Amino acid sequence: MMYLGFDALVTTLCEVFFAMLKRRAILISVVLIVLILPFAYADGLFVQSSNPQTVDYSYSTQLGLFETSTVIPMDSVLRAIGDSEYPVTPGDTFSLTYSDGKNLVTLVLQADNDCRVAIPAIEVIDAYGMTFKEFKGKVEDTISKYYTYSSPQLTLTSCGVFSVRVTGEVIYSQNVTVWGLSRLSDLAPYASSYASTREVEVTFRDGSSKTYDLFDALRNGSEKDNPLLAPGCVVRFVKADSIVSLDGAVKRAGVYQTLKGETLYDLIQNYGGGLLNSADAQSIMVSNYVDGSYAARYMTLSEAKSYIPVNGDIVNAVYSAEKKAHVSITGAINAPENGNSLSMANSIDYIFTEGETAEHLLSSIAPMIRSTGDVASAYILRDGKRIALSNTLKAGDNIIIPFSRQTVTVTGYVNNPGTFAYVPDMTSDYYIALAGGFSATSSGRVKVTNASGSKVSADNVPSGATVYAKNNNLATGLALSATIVSLVSSVLLMITYGHTVLGYF
């Protein structure tokens, strides 16, 4: 039997003890990382679209409006004079000239808040609801009655403004300043994506109300459903019943609000203008989220006559060319639209040529890959297995382009070391707080290194950085000394007991 000396025994036991401590610390760190990463993902660190495709549901887009404005244009007077519908508006200023016998009289008139215009010493005219053309004739006729052969002339010199109240399904209720030629559609930017384009309620100054179909007005040119705004009116956007997206091989893709009883066939034919010649009439894909899960189905154009779209449906008229061999690209990808613009998506289809590799595919679509994409980690998912990008493509392959992981790691003497979501322009104090603060043995000082290992400022921690909380050497030394003393005492007790009672030593 080999006997160890007392010093050697103590040294060996201390080495074993500290090795166990080191392994335990590593184990704790691994457990914390495993526990924290799923929550970081759930909090949106790796952002991906929750829909099969990203759809712009904004109110203006639904109406096909690209420019709307309630601001008074610089040439407002010229526009007002040139538009026979221009109404007398509160604040409008006019110049009236006529001859009073041998004298030429010039007056400046202005419409008050109720559109009433006073002609000094002659008459007060209620111009509410009158066009400028009608008002001009009224004033000139009135002057002619008082002064025969006076040749009165009324001209508009400046345009006024007024406020309308916008409420209902809007970003927030507010008063909006408009002018005489502002129409109901000019208020589209104030409506939320869930507002109805088919039912907009306007209450007028006299308490009467009327509902307008803005979509019908803008699609079919019916001005009666897109009236000029009037002083004192309140516009209420009603919540939409059904919003449906139509894309693919149709003449007019877009986001539409169907009326009660209208079918998918109506959506394609009446709203989308019908299928293109390149469409596959046997493959109309309808997708939606039902009870929190994504579901998709294909139907023929004939079957579409009996299907009533539901709120949130995404309808895609499939191109015949899509029957060719193609693969899916999922992850950090943008989908092409008209011109050079791109739309955010997380999946697109790619028709490939025989013998083409995934590496060549990624090179071809390089402008479409998001800046947050991690191309170096991309791979092919085939039959549930990952394979290298150097392999030739096969129909049904899914090319996965992961998102870059933007994180900051906190280690050292903190209460809960781990990896946390990166937030731009934050200091080390922010990440130390996420890690539960400094531990009792920390000195309160940190060392911050970037992803390359170089030391950087703690005032602006970059993505991929590591924040190391330094320890208090004095406190740590005292704690370690106490631990060693306790350990040595325990070992001596064991040795004494073994020697005296059991005779081991």
Contacts in CASP RR format, 6 or more apart in sequence:
PFRMAT RR
TARGET T0000
AUTHOR 0000-0000-0000
METHOD contacts of the structure
MODEL  1
MMYLGFDALVTTLCEVFFAMLKRRAILISVVLIVLILPFAYADGLFVQSS
NPQTVDYSYSTQLGLFETSTVIPMDSVLRAIGDSEYPVTPGDTFSLTYSD
GKNLVTLVLQADNDCRVAIPAIEVIDAYGMTFKEFKGKVEDTISKYYTYS
SPQLTLTSCGVFSVRVTGEVIYSQNVTVWGLSRLSDLAPYASSYASTREV
EVTFRDGSSKTYDLFDALRNGSEKDNPLLAPGCVVRFVKADSIVSLDGAV
KRAGVYQTLKGETLYDLIQNYGGGLLNSADAQSIMVSNYVDGSYAARYMT
LSEAKSYIPVNGDIVNAVYSAEKKAHVSITGAINAPENGNSLSMANSIDY
IFTEGETAEHLLSSIAPMIRSTGDVASAYILRDGKRIALSNTLKAGDNII
IPFSRQTVTVTGYVNNPGTFAYVPDMTSDYYIALAGGFSATSSGRVKVTN
ASGSKVSADNVPSGATVYAKNNNLATGLALSATIVSLVSSVLLMITYGHT
VLGYF
3 505 0 8 1.000
4 12 0 8 1.000
6 495 0 8 1.000
9 491 0 8 1.000
9 495 0 8 1.000
10 488 0 8 1.000
10 491 0 8 1.000
13 487 0 8 1.000
13 491 0 8 1.000
14 484 0 8 1.000
14 487 0 8 1.000
17 487 0 8 1.000
29 411 0 8 1.000
29 417 0 8 1.000
29 418 0 8 1.000
32 416 0 8 1.000
32 417 0 8 1.000
32 418 0 8 1.000
33 418 0 8 1.000
33 419 0 8 1.000
36 418 0 8 1.000
36 419 0 8 1.000
36 420 0 8 1.000
37 419 0 8 1.000
40 407 0 8 1.000
40 419 0 8 1.000
40 420 0 8 1.000
40 421 0 8 1.000
43 421 0 8 1.000
44 421 0 8 1.000
45 405 0 8 1.000
45 406 0 8 1.000
45 407 0 8 1.000
45 421 0 8 1.000
45 422 0 8 1.000
46 402 0 8 1.000
46 403 0 8 1.000
46 405 0 8 1.000
47 372 0 8 1.000
47 403 0 8 1.000
48 331 0 8 1.000
48 346 0 8 1.000
48 403 0 8 1.000
49 344 0 8 1.000
49 345 0 8 1.000
49 346 0 8 1.000
51 289 0 8 1.000
51 314 0 8 1.000
52 287 0 8 1.000
52 294 0 8 1.000
52 296 0 8 1.000
52 314 0 8 1.000
52 347 0 8 1.000
53 247 0 8 1.000
53 314 0 8 1.000
53 316 0 8 1.000
53 335 0 8 1.000
53 345 0 8 1.000
53 347 0 8 1.000
54 335 0 8 1.000
54 343 0 8 1.000
54 344 0 8 1.000
54 345 0 8 1.000
54 346 0 8 1.000
55 245 0 8 1.000
55 247 0 8 1.000
55 255 0 8 1.000
55 314 0 8 1.000
56 255 0 8 1.000
56 343 0 8 1.000
57 193 0 8 1.000
57 243 0 8 1.000
57 245 0 8 1.000
57 255 0 8 1.000
58 193 0 8 1.000
59 188 0 8 1.000
59 189 0 8 1.000
59 191 0 8 1.000
59 192 0 8 1.000
59 193 0 8 1.000
59 195 0 8 1.000
59 197 0 8 1.000
60 66 0 8 1.000
60 68 0 8 1.000
60 188 0 8 1.000
60 189 0 8 1.000
61 254 0 8 1.000
61 255 0 8 1.000
62 197 0 8 1.000
62 215 0 8 1.000
62 243 0 8 1.000
62 254 0 8 1.000
62 255 0 8 1.000
62 256 0 8 1.000
62 257 0 8 1.000
63 185 0 8 1.000
63 188 0 8 1.000
63 197 0 8 1.000
63 214 0 8 1.000
63 215 0 8 1.000
63 218 0 8 1.000
64 218 0 8 1.000
65 185 0 8 1.000
65 188 0 8 1.000
65 218 0 8 1.000
68 185 0 8 1.000
68 186 0 8 1.000
68 187 0 8 1.000
68 188 0 8 1.000
68 189 0 8 1.000
69 186 0 8 1.000
70 176 0 8 1.000
70 177 0 8 1.000
70 178 0 8 1.000
70 179 0 8 1.000
70 182 0 8 1.000
70 186 0 8 1.000
70 187 0 8 1.000
72 159 0 8 1.000
72 160 0 8 1.000
72 161 0 8 1.000
72 179 0 8 1.000
73 79 0 8 1.000
76 158 0 8 1.000
76 159 0 8 1.000
76 179 0 8 1.000
76 181 0 8 1.000
77 156 0 8 1.000
77 157 0 8 1.000
77 158 0 8 1.000
77 159 0 8 1.000
79 86 0 8 1.000
79 181 0 8 1.000
80 86 0 8 1.000
80 132 0 8 1.000
80 156 0 8 1.000
80 159 0 8 1.000
80 180 0 8 1.000
80 181 0 8 1.000
81 132 0 8 1.000
81 156 0 8 1.000
83 181 0 8 1.000
84 131 0 8 1.000
84 133 0 8 1.000
85 131 0 8 1.000
85 181 0 8 1.000
85 228 0 8 1.000
86 131 0 8 1.000
86 132 0 8 1.000
86 133 0 8 1.000
86 180 0 8 1.000
86 181 0 8 1.000
87 129 0 8 1.000
87 130 0 8 1.000
87 131 0 8 1.000
87 132 0 8 1.000
87 180 0 8 1.000
87 228 0 8 1.000
87 230 0 8 1.000
88 111 0 8 1.000
88 115 0 8 1.000
88 117 0 8 1.000
88 127 0 8 1.000
88 128 0 8 1.000
88 129 0 8 1.000
88 130 0 8 1.000
88 131 0 8 1.000
88 132 0 8 1.000
88 135 0 8 1.000
89 111 0 8 1.000
89 115 0 8 1.000
89 159 0 8 1.000
89 160 0 8 1.000
89 161 0 8 1.000
89 162 0 8 1.000
89 179 0 8 1.000
89 180 0 8 1.000
89 231 0 8 1.000
90 111 0 8 1.000
90 112 0 8 1.000
90 113 0 8 1.000
90 114 0 8 1.000
90 115 0 8 1.000
90 160 0 8 1.000
90 161 0 8 1.000
90 162 0 8 1.000
90 231 0 8 1.000
91 110 0 8 1.000
91 111 0 8 1.000
91 112 0 8 1.000
91 158 0 8 1.000
91 159 0 8 1.000
91 160 0 8 1.000
91 161 0 8 1.000
92 110 0 8 1.000
92 111 0 8 1.000
92 132 0 8 1.000
92 156 0 8 1.000
92 158 0 8 1.000
92 159 0 8 1.000
92 160 0 8 1.000
93 108 0 8 1.000
93 109 0 8 1.000
93 110 0 8 1.000
93 156 0 8 1.000
93 157 0 8 1.000
93 158 0 8 1.000
93 160 0 8 1.000
94 108 0 8 1.000
94 109 0 8 1.000
94 110 0 8 1.000
94 111 0 8 1.000
94 117 0 8 1.000
94 139 0 8 1.000
94 154 0 8 1.000
94 155 0 8 1.000
94 156 0 8 1.000
94 157 0 8 1.000
95 106 0 8 1.000
95 107 0 8 1.000
95 108 0 8 1.000
95 109 0 8 1.000
95 154 0 8 1.000
95 155 0 8 1.000
95 157 0 8 1.000
96 105 0 8 1.000
96 106 0 8 1.000
96 107 0 8 1.000
96 108 0 8 1.000
96 109 0 8 1.000
96 119 0 8 1.000
96 139 0 8 1.000
96 143 0 8 1.000
96 152 0 8 1.000
96 153 0 8 1.000
96 154 0 8 1.000
97 104 0 8 1.000
97 105 0 8 1.000
97 106 0 8 1.000
97 107 0 8 1.000
97 152 0 8 1.000
97 153 0 8 1.000
98 104 0 8 1.000
98 105 0 8 1.000
98 143 0 8 1.000
98 147 0 8 1.000
98 150 0 8 1.000
98 151 0 8 1.000
98 152 0 8 1.000
98 153 0 8 1.000
99 105 0 8 1.000
99 147 0 8 1.000
99 149 0 8 1.000
99 150 0 8 1.000
99 151 0 8 1.000
100 147 0 8 1.000
100 150 0 8 1.000
101 147 0 8 1.000
101 150 0 8 1.000
107 119 0 8 1.000
107 120 0 8 1.000
108 157 0 8 1.000
109 117 0 8 1.000
109 118 0 8 1.000
109 119 0 8 1.000
109 139 0 8 1.000
109 154 0 8 1.000
110 117 0 8 1.000
111 117 0 8 1.000
111 127 0 8 1.000
111 160 0 8 1.000
113 231 0 8 1.000
114 126 0 8 1.000
114 128 0 8 1.000
114 231 0 8 1.000
115 126 0 8 1.000
115 127 0 8 1.000
115 128 0 8 1.000
115 129 0 8 1.000
115 130 0 8 1.000
115 231 0 8 1.000
116 124 0 8 1.000
116 125 0 8 1.000
116 126 0 8 1.000
116 127 0 8 1.000
116 128 0 8 1.000
117 124 0 8 1.000
117 125 0 8 1.000
117 127 0 8 1.000
117 135 0 8 1.000
117 139 0 8 1.000
118 124 0 8 1.000
118 125 0 8 1.000
119 125 0 8 1.000
119 139 0 8 1.000
119 142 0 8 1.000
119 143 0 8 1.000
122 142 0 8 1.000
122 143 0 8 1.000
122 146 0 8 1.000
123 142 0 8 1.000
125 135 0 8 1.000
125 138 0 8 1.000
125 139 0 8 1.000
125 142 0 8 1.000
127 135 0 8 1.000
127 138 0 8 1.000
128 231 0 8 1.000
129 230 0 8 1.000
130 138 0 8 1.000
132 156 0 8 1.000
135 154 0 8 1.000
136 154 0 8 1.000
137 154 0 8 1.000
139 152 0 8 1.000
139 154 0 8 1.000
140 152 0 8 1.000
140 153 0 8 1.000
140 154 0 8 1.000
143 150 0 8 1.000
143 152 0 8 1.000
144 150 0 8 1.000
144 152 0 8 1.000
159 179 0 8 1.000
159 180 0 8 1.000
160 179 0 8 1.000
160 180 0 8 1.000
161 177 0 8 1.000
161 178 0 8 1.000
161 179 0 8 1.000
162 177 0 8 1.000
162 178 0 8 1.000
162 179 0 8 1.000
162 180 0 8 1.000
162 231 0 8 1.000
162 232 0 8 1.000
163 175 0 8 1.000
163 176 0 8 1.000
163 177 0 8 1.000
163 178 0 8 1.000
163 232 0 8 1.000
164 175 0 8 1.000
164 176 0 8 1.000
164 178 0 8 1.000
164 187 0 8 1.000
164 229 0 8 1.000
164 230 0 8 1.000
164 231 0 8 1.000
164 232 0 8 1.000
164 233 0 8 1.000
164 234 0 8 1.000
164 235 0 8 1.000
165 173 0 8 1.000
165 174 0 8 1.000
165 175 0 8 1.000
165 176 0 8 1.000
165 232 0 8 1.000
165 233 0 8 1.000
165 234 0 8 1.000
165 235 0 8 1.000
166 173 0 8 1.000
166 174 0 8 1.000
166 175 0 8 1.000
166 176 0 8 1.000
166 187 0 8 1.000
166 190 0 8 1.000
166 234 0 8 1.000
166 235 0 8 1.000
166 237 0 8 1.000
167 173 0 8 1.000
167 234 0 8 1.000
167 235 0 8 1.000
167 236 0 8 1.000
167 237 0 8 1.000
168 195 0 8 1.000
168 236 0 8 1.000
168 237 0 8 1.000
168 238 0 8 1.000
169 191 0 8 1.000
169 192 0 8 1.000
169 194 0 8 1.000
169 195 0 8 1.000
169 196 0 8 1.000
169 237 0 8 1.000
169 238 0 8 1.000
169 239 0 8 1.000
169 240 0 8 1.000
170 190 0 8 1.000
170 191 0 8 1.000
170 192 0 8 1.000
170 195 0 8 1.000
170 237 0 8 1.000
171 190 0 8 1.000
171 191 0 8 1.000
171 192 0 8 1.000
174 190 0 8 1.000
176 187 0 8 1.000
176 190 0 8 1.000
178 186 0 8 1.000
178 229 0 8 1.000
180 228 0 8 1.000
180 229 0 8 1.000
181 228 0 8 1.000
182 228 0 8 1.000
182 229 0 8 1.000
183 226 0 8 1.000
183 227 0 8 1.000
183 228 0 8 1.000
183 229 0 8 1.000
184 200 0 8 1.000
184 202 0 8 1.000
184 212 0 8 1.000
184 214 0 8 1.000
184 226 0 8 1.000
184 227 0 8 1.000
184 229 0 8 1.000
184 235 0 8 1.000
185 214 0 8 1.000
185 217 0 8 1.000
185 218 0 8 1.000
185 226 0 8 1.000
186 229 0 8 1.000
187 229 0 8 1.000
187 235 0 8 1.000
188 214 0 8 1.000
190 237 0 8 1.000
191 237 0 8 1.000
192 237 0 8 1.000
193 243 0 8 1.000
194 239 0 8 1.000
194 240 0 8 1.000
194 243 0 8 1.000
195 237 0 8 1.000
195 238 0 8 1.000
195 239 0 8 1.000
195 240 0 8 1.000
196 237 0 8 1.000
196 238 0 8 1.000
196 239 0 8 1.000
196 240 0 8 1.000
196 241 0 8 1.000
196 257 0 8 1.000
197 213 0 8 1.000
197 214 0 8 1.000
197 215 0 8 1.000
197 240 0 8 1.000
197 257 0 8 1.000
198 213 0 8 1.000
198 214 0 8 1.000
198 215 0 8 1.000
198 216 0 8 1.000
198 240 0 8 1.000
198 257 0 8 1.000
198 259 0 8 1.000
199 211 0 8 1.000
199 212 0 8 1.000
199 213 0 8 1.000
199 238 0 8 1.000
200 211 0 8 1.000
200 212 0 8 1.000
200 213 0 8 1.000
200 214 0 8 1.000
200 235 0 8 1.000
200 236 0 8 1.000
200 237 0 8 1.000
200 238 0 8 1.000
201 209 0 8 1.000
201 210 0 8 1.000
201 211 0 8 1.000
201 212 0 8 1.000
201 235 0 8 1.000
201 236 0 8 1.000
201 237 0 8 1.000
201 238 0 8 1.000
202 209 0 8 1.000
202 210 0 8 1.000
202 211 0 8 1.000
202 212 0 8 1.000
202 227 0 8 1.000
202 233 0 8 1.000
202 234 0 8 1.000
202 235 0 8 1.000
202 236 0 8 1.000
203 209 0 8 1.000
203 233 0 8 1.000
203 234 0 8 1.000
203 236 0 8 1.000
204 210 0 8 1.000
204 230 0 8 1.000
204 232 0 8 1.000
204 233 0 8 1.000
205 230 0 8 1.000
205 231 0 8 1.000
205 232 0 8 1.000
205 233 0 8 1.000
212 225 0 8 1.000
212 226 0 8 1.000
212 227 0 8 1.000
213 222 0 8 1.000
213 225 0 8 1.000
214 225 0 8 1.000
214 226 0 8 1.000
215 256 0 8 1.000
215 257 0 8 1.000
216 222 0 8 1.000
216 225 0 8 1.000
217 223 0 8 1.000
217 224 0 8 1.000
217 225 0 8 1.000
217 226 0 8 1.000
218 226 0 8 1.000
229 235 0 8 1.000
240 257 0 8 1.000
240 311 0 8 1.000
241 257 0 8 1.000
241 260 0 8 1.000
241 311 0 8 1.000
242 257 0 8 1.000
242 258 0 8 1.000
242 309 0 8 1.000
242 310 0 8 1.000
242 311 0 8 1.000
242 312 0 8 1.000
243 255 0 8 1.000
243 256 0 8 1.000
243 257 0 8 1.000
243 311 0 8 1.000
243 312 0 8 1.000
244 255 0 8 1.000
244 256 0 8 1.000
244 257 0 8 1.000
244 258 0 8 1.000
244 267 0 8 1.000
244 309 0 8 1.000
244 310 0 8 1.000
244 311 0 8 1.000
244 312 0 8 1.000
244 313 0 8 1.000
244 314 0 8 1.000
244 315 0 8 1.000
245 254 0 8 1.000
245 255 0 8 1.000
245 256 0 8 1.000
245 312 0 8 1.000
245 313 0 8 1.000
245 314 0 8 1.000
245 315 0 8 1.000
246 253 0 8 1.000
246 254 0 8 1.000
246 255 0 8 1.000
246 256 0 8 1.000
246 267 0 8 1.000
246 268 0 8 1.000
246 271 0 8 1.000
246 272 0 8 1.000
246 315 0 8 1.000
246 317 0 8 1.000
247 253 0 8 1.000
247 254 0 8 1.000
247 314 0 8 1.000
247 315 0 8 1.000
247 316 0 8 1.000
247 317 0 8 1.000
248 279 0 8 1.000
248 316 0 8 1.000
248 317 0 8 1.000
248 318 0 8 1.000
248 319 0 8 1.000
249 275 0 8 1.000
249 276 0 8 1.000
249 278 0 8 1.000
249 279 0 8 1.000
249 280 0 8 1.000
249 317 0 8 1.000
249 318 0 8 1.000
249 319 0 8 1.000
249 320 0 8 1.000
250 268 0 8 1.000
250 272 0 8 1.000
250 273 0 8 1.000
250 274 0 8 1.000
250 275 0 8 1.000
250 276 0 8 1.000
250 279 0 8 1.000
250 317 0 8 1.000
251 272 0 8 1.000
251 273 0 8 1.000
251 274 0 8 1.000
251 275 0 8 1.000
251 276 0 8 1.000
252 271 0 8 1.000
252 272 0 8 1.000
252 273 0 8 1.000
253 272 0 8 1.000
254 272 0 8 1.000
256 267 0 8 1.000
256 271 0 8 1.000
256 272 0 8 1.000
258 266 0 8 1.000
258 267 0 8 1.000
258 271 0 8 1.000
258 309 0 8 1.000
261 308 0 8 1.000
262 270 0 8 1.000
262 308 0 8 1.000
262 309 0 8 1.000
263 304 0 8 1.000
263 305 0 8 1.000
263 306 0 8 1.000
263 307 0 8 1.000
263 308 0 8 1.000
263 309 0 8 1.000
264 284 0 8 1.000
264 286 0 8 1.000
264 299 0 8 1.000
264 304 0 8 1.000
264 305 0 8 1.000
264 307 0 8 1.000
264 308 0 8 1.000
264 309 0 8 1.000
264 315 0 8 1.000
265 301 0 8 1.000
265 304 0 8 1.000
265 305 0 8 1.000
265 307 0 8 1.000
267 309 0 8 1.000
267 315 0 8 1.000
268 274 0 8 1.000
268 275 0 8 1.000
268 284 0 8 1.000
268 301 0 8 1.000
268 304 0 8 1.000
268 315 0 8 1.000
268 317 0 8 1.000
275 281 0 8 1.000
275 301 0 8 1.000
275 317 0 8 1.000
276 317 0 8 1.000
276 319 0 8 1.000
278 319 0 8 1.000
278 320 0 8 1.000
278 321 0 8 1.000
279 317 0 8 1.000
279 318 0 8 1.000
279 319 0 8 1.000
279 320 0 8 1.000
280 317 0 8 1.000
280 318 0 8 1.000
280 319 0 8 1.000
280 320 0 8 1.000
280 322 0 8 1.000
280 323 0 8 1.000
281 300 0 8 1.000
281 301 0 8 1.000
282 300 0 8 1.000
282 301 0 8 1.000
283 298 0 8 1.000
283 300 0 8 1.000
283 318 0 8 1.000
283 322 0 8 1.000
284 298 0 8 1.000
284 299 0 8 1.000
284 300 0 8 1.000
284 301 0 8 1.000
284 303 0 8 1.000
284 304 0 8 1.000
284 315 0 8 1.000
284 316 0 8 1.000
284 317 0 8 1.000
284 318 0 8 1.000
285 296 0 8 1.000
285 297 0 8 1.000
285 298 0 8 1.000
285 315 0 8 1.000
285 316 0 8 1.000
285 317 0 8 1.000
285 318 0 8 1.000
286 296 0 8 1.000
286 297 0 8 1.000
286 298 0 8 1.000
286 299 0 8 1.000
286 307 0 8 1.000
286 309 0 8 1.000
286 313 0 8 1.000
286 314 0 8 1.000
286 315 0 8 1.000
286 316 0 8 1.000
287 294 0 8 1.000
287 295 0 8 1.000
287 296 0 8 1.000
287 297 0 8 1.000
287 313 0 8 1.000
287 314 0 8 1.000
287 316 0 8 1.000
288 294 0 8 1.000
288 295 0 8 1.000
288 296 0 8 1.000
288 310 0 8 1.000
288 312 0 8 1.000
288 313 0 8 1.000
288 314 0 8 1.000
289 295 0 8 1.000
289 312 0 8 1.000
298 318 0 8 1.000
299 307 0 8 1.000
309 315 0 8 1.000
321 351 0 8 1.000
322 349 0 8 1.000
322 351 0 8 1.000
324 351 0 8 1.000
325 351 0 8 1.000
325 352 0 8 1.000
325 354 0 8 1.000
325 395 0 8 1.000
326 349 0 8 1.000
326 350 0 8 1.000
326 351 0 8 1.000
326 352 0 8 1.000
326 395 0 8 1.000
326 396 0 8 1.000
327 349 0 8 1.000
327 350 0 8 1.000
327 352 0 8 1.000
327 361 0 8 1.000
327 393 0 8 1.000
327 394 0 8 1.000
327 395 0 8 1.000
327 396 0 8 1.000
327 397 0 8 1.000
327 398 0 8 1.000
327 399 0 8 1.000
328 347 0 8 1.000
328 348 0 8 1.000
328 349 0 8 1.000
328 350 0 8 1.000
328 396 0 8 1.000
328 397 0 8 1.000
328 398 0 8 1.000
328 399 0 8 1.000
329 347 0 8 1.000
329 348 0 8 1.000
329 349 0 8 1.000
329 350 0 8 1.000
329 361 0 8 1.000
329 365 0 8 1.000
329 398 0 8 1.000
329 399 0 8 1.000
329 401 0 8 1.000
330 346 0 8 1.000
330 347 0 8 1.000
330 398 0 8 1.000
330 399 0 8 1.000
330 400 0 8 1.000
330 401 0 8 1.000
331 346 0 8 1.000
331 347 0 8 1.000
331 373 0 8 1.000
331 400 0 8 1.000
331 401 0 8 1.000
331 402 0 8 1.000
331 403 0 8 1.000
332 369 0 8 1.000
332 370 0 8 1.000
332 372 0 8 1.000
332 373 0 8 1.000
332 374 0 8 1.000
332 401 0 8 1.000
332 402 0 8 1.000
332 403 0 8 1.000
332 404 0 8 1.000
333 345 0 8 1.000
333 346 0 8 1.000
333 347 0 8 1.000
333 348 0 8 1.000
333 365 0 8 1.000
333 368 0 8 1.000
333 369 0 8 1.000
333 370 0 8 1.000
333 401 0 8 1.000
334 342 0 8 1.000
334 343 0 8 1.000
334 344 0 8 1.000
334 345 0 8 1.000
334 368 0 8 1.000
334 369 0 8 1.000
334 370 0 8 1.000
335 342 0 8 1.000
335 343 0 8 1.000
335 344 0 8 1.000
335 345 0 8 1.000
335 348 0 8 1.000
335 368 0 8 1.000
336 342 0 8 1.000
336 343 0 8 1.000
336 368 0 8 1.000
337 343 0 8 1.000
342 368 0 8 1.000
348 368 0 8 1.000
350 361 0 8 1.000
350 365 0 8 1.000
350 399 0 8 1.000
352 361 0 8 1.000
352 393 0 8 1.000
355 392 0 8 1.000
355 393 0 8 1.000
356 392 0 8 1.000
356 393 0 8 1.000
357 389 0 8 1.000
357 390 0 8 1.000
357 391 0 8 1.000
357 392 0 8 1.000
357 393 0 8 1.000
358 378 0 8 1.000
358 380 0 8 1.000
358 389 0 8 1.000
358 390 0 8 1.000
358 391 0 8 1.000
358 393 0 8 1.000
358 397 0 8 1.000
358 399 0 8 1.000
359 389 0 8 1.000
359 390 0 8 1.000
361 393 0 8 1.000
361 399 0 8 1.000
362 369 0 8 1.000
362 375 0 8 1.000
362 378 0 8 1.000
362 389 0 8 1.000
362 399 0 8 1.000
362 401 0 8 1.000
369 375 0 8 1.000
369 401 0 8 1.000
370 403 0 8 1.000
372 403 0 8 1.000
372 404 0 8 1.000
372 406 0 8 1.000
373 401 0 8 1.000
373 402 0 8 1.000
373 403 0 8 1.000
373 404 0 8 1.000
374 401 0 8 1.000
374 402 0 8 1.000
374 403 0 8 1.000
374 404 0 8 1.000
374 405 0 8 1.000
375 401 0 8 1.000
377 402 0 8 1.000
378 389 0 8 1.000
378 399 0 8 1.000
378 400 0 8 1.000
378 401 0 8 1.000
378 402 0 8 1.000
379 386 0 8 1.000
379 387 0 8 1.000
379 388 0 8 1.000
379 389 0 8 1.000
379 399 0 8 1.000
379 400 0 8 1.000
380 386 0 8 1.000
380 387 0 8 1.000
380 388 0 8 1.000
380 389 0 8 1.000
380 391 0 8 1.000
380 393 0 8 1.000
380 397 0 8 1.000
380 398 0 8 1.000
380 399 0 8 1.000
380 400 0 8 1.000
381 397 0 8 1.000
381 398 0 8 1.000
381 399 0 8 1.000
381 400 0 8 1.000
382 394 0 8 1.000
382 396 0 8 1.000
382 397 0 8 1.000
382 398 0 8 1.000
389 399 0 8 1.000
406 421 0 8 1.000
406 422 0 8 1.000
406 463 0 8 1.000
406 464 0 8 1.000
407 419 0 8 1.000
407 420 0 8 1.000
407 421 0 8 1.000
407 422 0 8 1.000
407 463 0 8 1.000
407 464 0 8 1.000
408 419 0 8 1.000
408 420 0 8 1.000
408 421 0 8 1.000
408 422 0 8 1.000
408 431 0 8 1.000
408 461 0 8 1.000
408 463 0 8 1.000
408 464 0 8 1.000
408 465 0 8 1.000
408 466 0 8 1.000
408 467 0 8 1.000
409 418 0 8 1.000
409 419 0 8 1.000
409 420 0 8 1.000
409 464 0 8 1.000
409 465 0 8 1.000
409 466 0 8 1.000
409 467 0 8 1.000
410 417 0 8 1.000
410 418 0 8 1.000
410 419 0 8 1.000
410 420 0 8 1.000
410 431 0 8 1.000
410 432 0 8 1.000
410 434 0 8 1.000
410 435 0 8 1.000
410 466 0 8 1.000
410 467 0 8 1.000
410 469 0 8 1.000
411 417 0 8 1.000
411 418 0 8 1.000
411 466 0 8 1.000
411 467 0 8 1.000
411 468 0 8 1.000
411 469 0 8 1.000
412 442 0 8 1.000
412 468 0 8 1.000
412 469 0 8 1.000
412 470 0 8 1.000
412 471 0 8 1.000
413 438 0 8 1.000
413 439 0 8 1.000
413 441 0 8 1.000
413 442 0 8 1.000
413 443 0 8 1.000
413 469 0 8 1.000
413 470 0 8 1.000
413 471 0 8 1.000
413 472 0 8 1.000
414 432 0 8 1.000
414 435 0 8 1.000
414 436 0 8 1.000
414 437 0 8 1.000
414 438 0 8 1.000
414 439 0 8 1.000
414 442 0 8 1.000
414 469 0 8 1.000
415 435 0 8 1.000
415 436 0 8 1.000
415 437 0 8 1.000
415 438 0 8 1.000
415 439 0 8 1.000
416 435 0 8 1.000
416 436 0 8 1.000
416 437 0 8 1.000
417 435 0 8 1.000
418 435 0 8 1.000
420 431 0 8 1.000
420 434 0 8 1.000
420 435 0 8 1.000
422 463 0 8 1.000
422 464 0 8 1.000
423 430 0 8 1.000
425 460 0 8 1.000
426 460 0 8 1.000
426 461 0 8 1.000
427 458 0 8 1.000
427 459 0 8 1.000
427 460 0 8 1.000
427 461 0 8 1.000
428 446 0 8 1.000
428 448 0 8 1.000
428 458 0 8 1.000
428 459 0 8 1.000
428 461 0 8 1.000
428 467 0 8 1.000
430 461 0 8 1.000
431 461 0 8 1.000
431 467 0 8 1.000
432 438 0 8 1.000
432 446 0 8 1.000
432 467 0 8 1.000
432 469 0 8 1.000
435 469 0 8 1.000
438 444 0 8 1.000
438 469 0 8 1.000
439 469 0 8 1.000
440 475 0 8 1.000
441 471 0 8 1.000
441 472 0 8 1.000
441 475 0 8 1.000
441 476 0 8 1.000
441 479 0 8 1.000
442 469 0 8 1.000
442 470 0 8 1.000
442 471 0 8 1.000
442 472 0 8 1.000
443 470 0 8 1.000
443 471 0 8 1.000
443 472 0 8 1.000
443 473 0 8 1.000
444 469 0 8 1.000
444 470 0 8 1.000
444 472 0 8 1.000
445 469 0 8 1.000
445 470 0 8 1.000
446 458 0 8 1.000
446 467 0 8 1.000
446 468 0 8 1.000
446 469 0 8 1.000
446 470 0 8 1.000
447 455 0 8 1.000
447 467 0 8 1.000
447 468 0 8 1.000
447 470 0 8 1.000
448 455 0 8 1.000
448 456 0 8 1.000
448 457 0 8 1.000
448 458 0 8 1.000
448 461 0 8 1.000
448 465 0 8 1.000
448 466 0 8 1.000
448 467 0 8 1.000
448 468 0 8 1.000
449 455 0 8 1.000
449 456 0 8 1.000
449 465 0 8 1.000
449 466 0 8 1.000
449 468 0 8 1.000
450 456 0 8 1.000
450 462 0 8 1.000
450 464 0 8 1.000
450 465 0 8 1.000
451 462 0 8 1.000
451 463 0 8 1.000
451 464 0 8 1.000
451 465 0 8 1.000
453 466 0 8 1.000
456 462 0 8 1.000
456 465 0 8 1.000
458 467 0 8 1.000
461 467 0 8 1.000
495 505 0 8 1.000
498 504 0 8 1.000
498 505 0 8 1.000
499 505 0 8 1.000
END
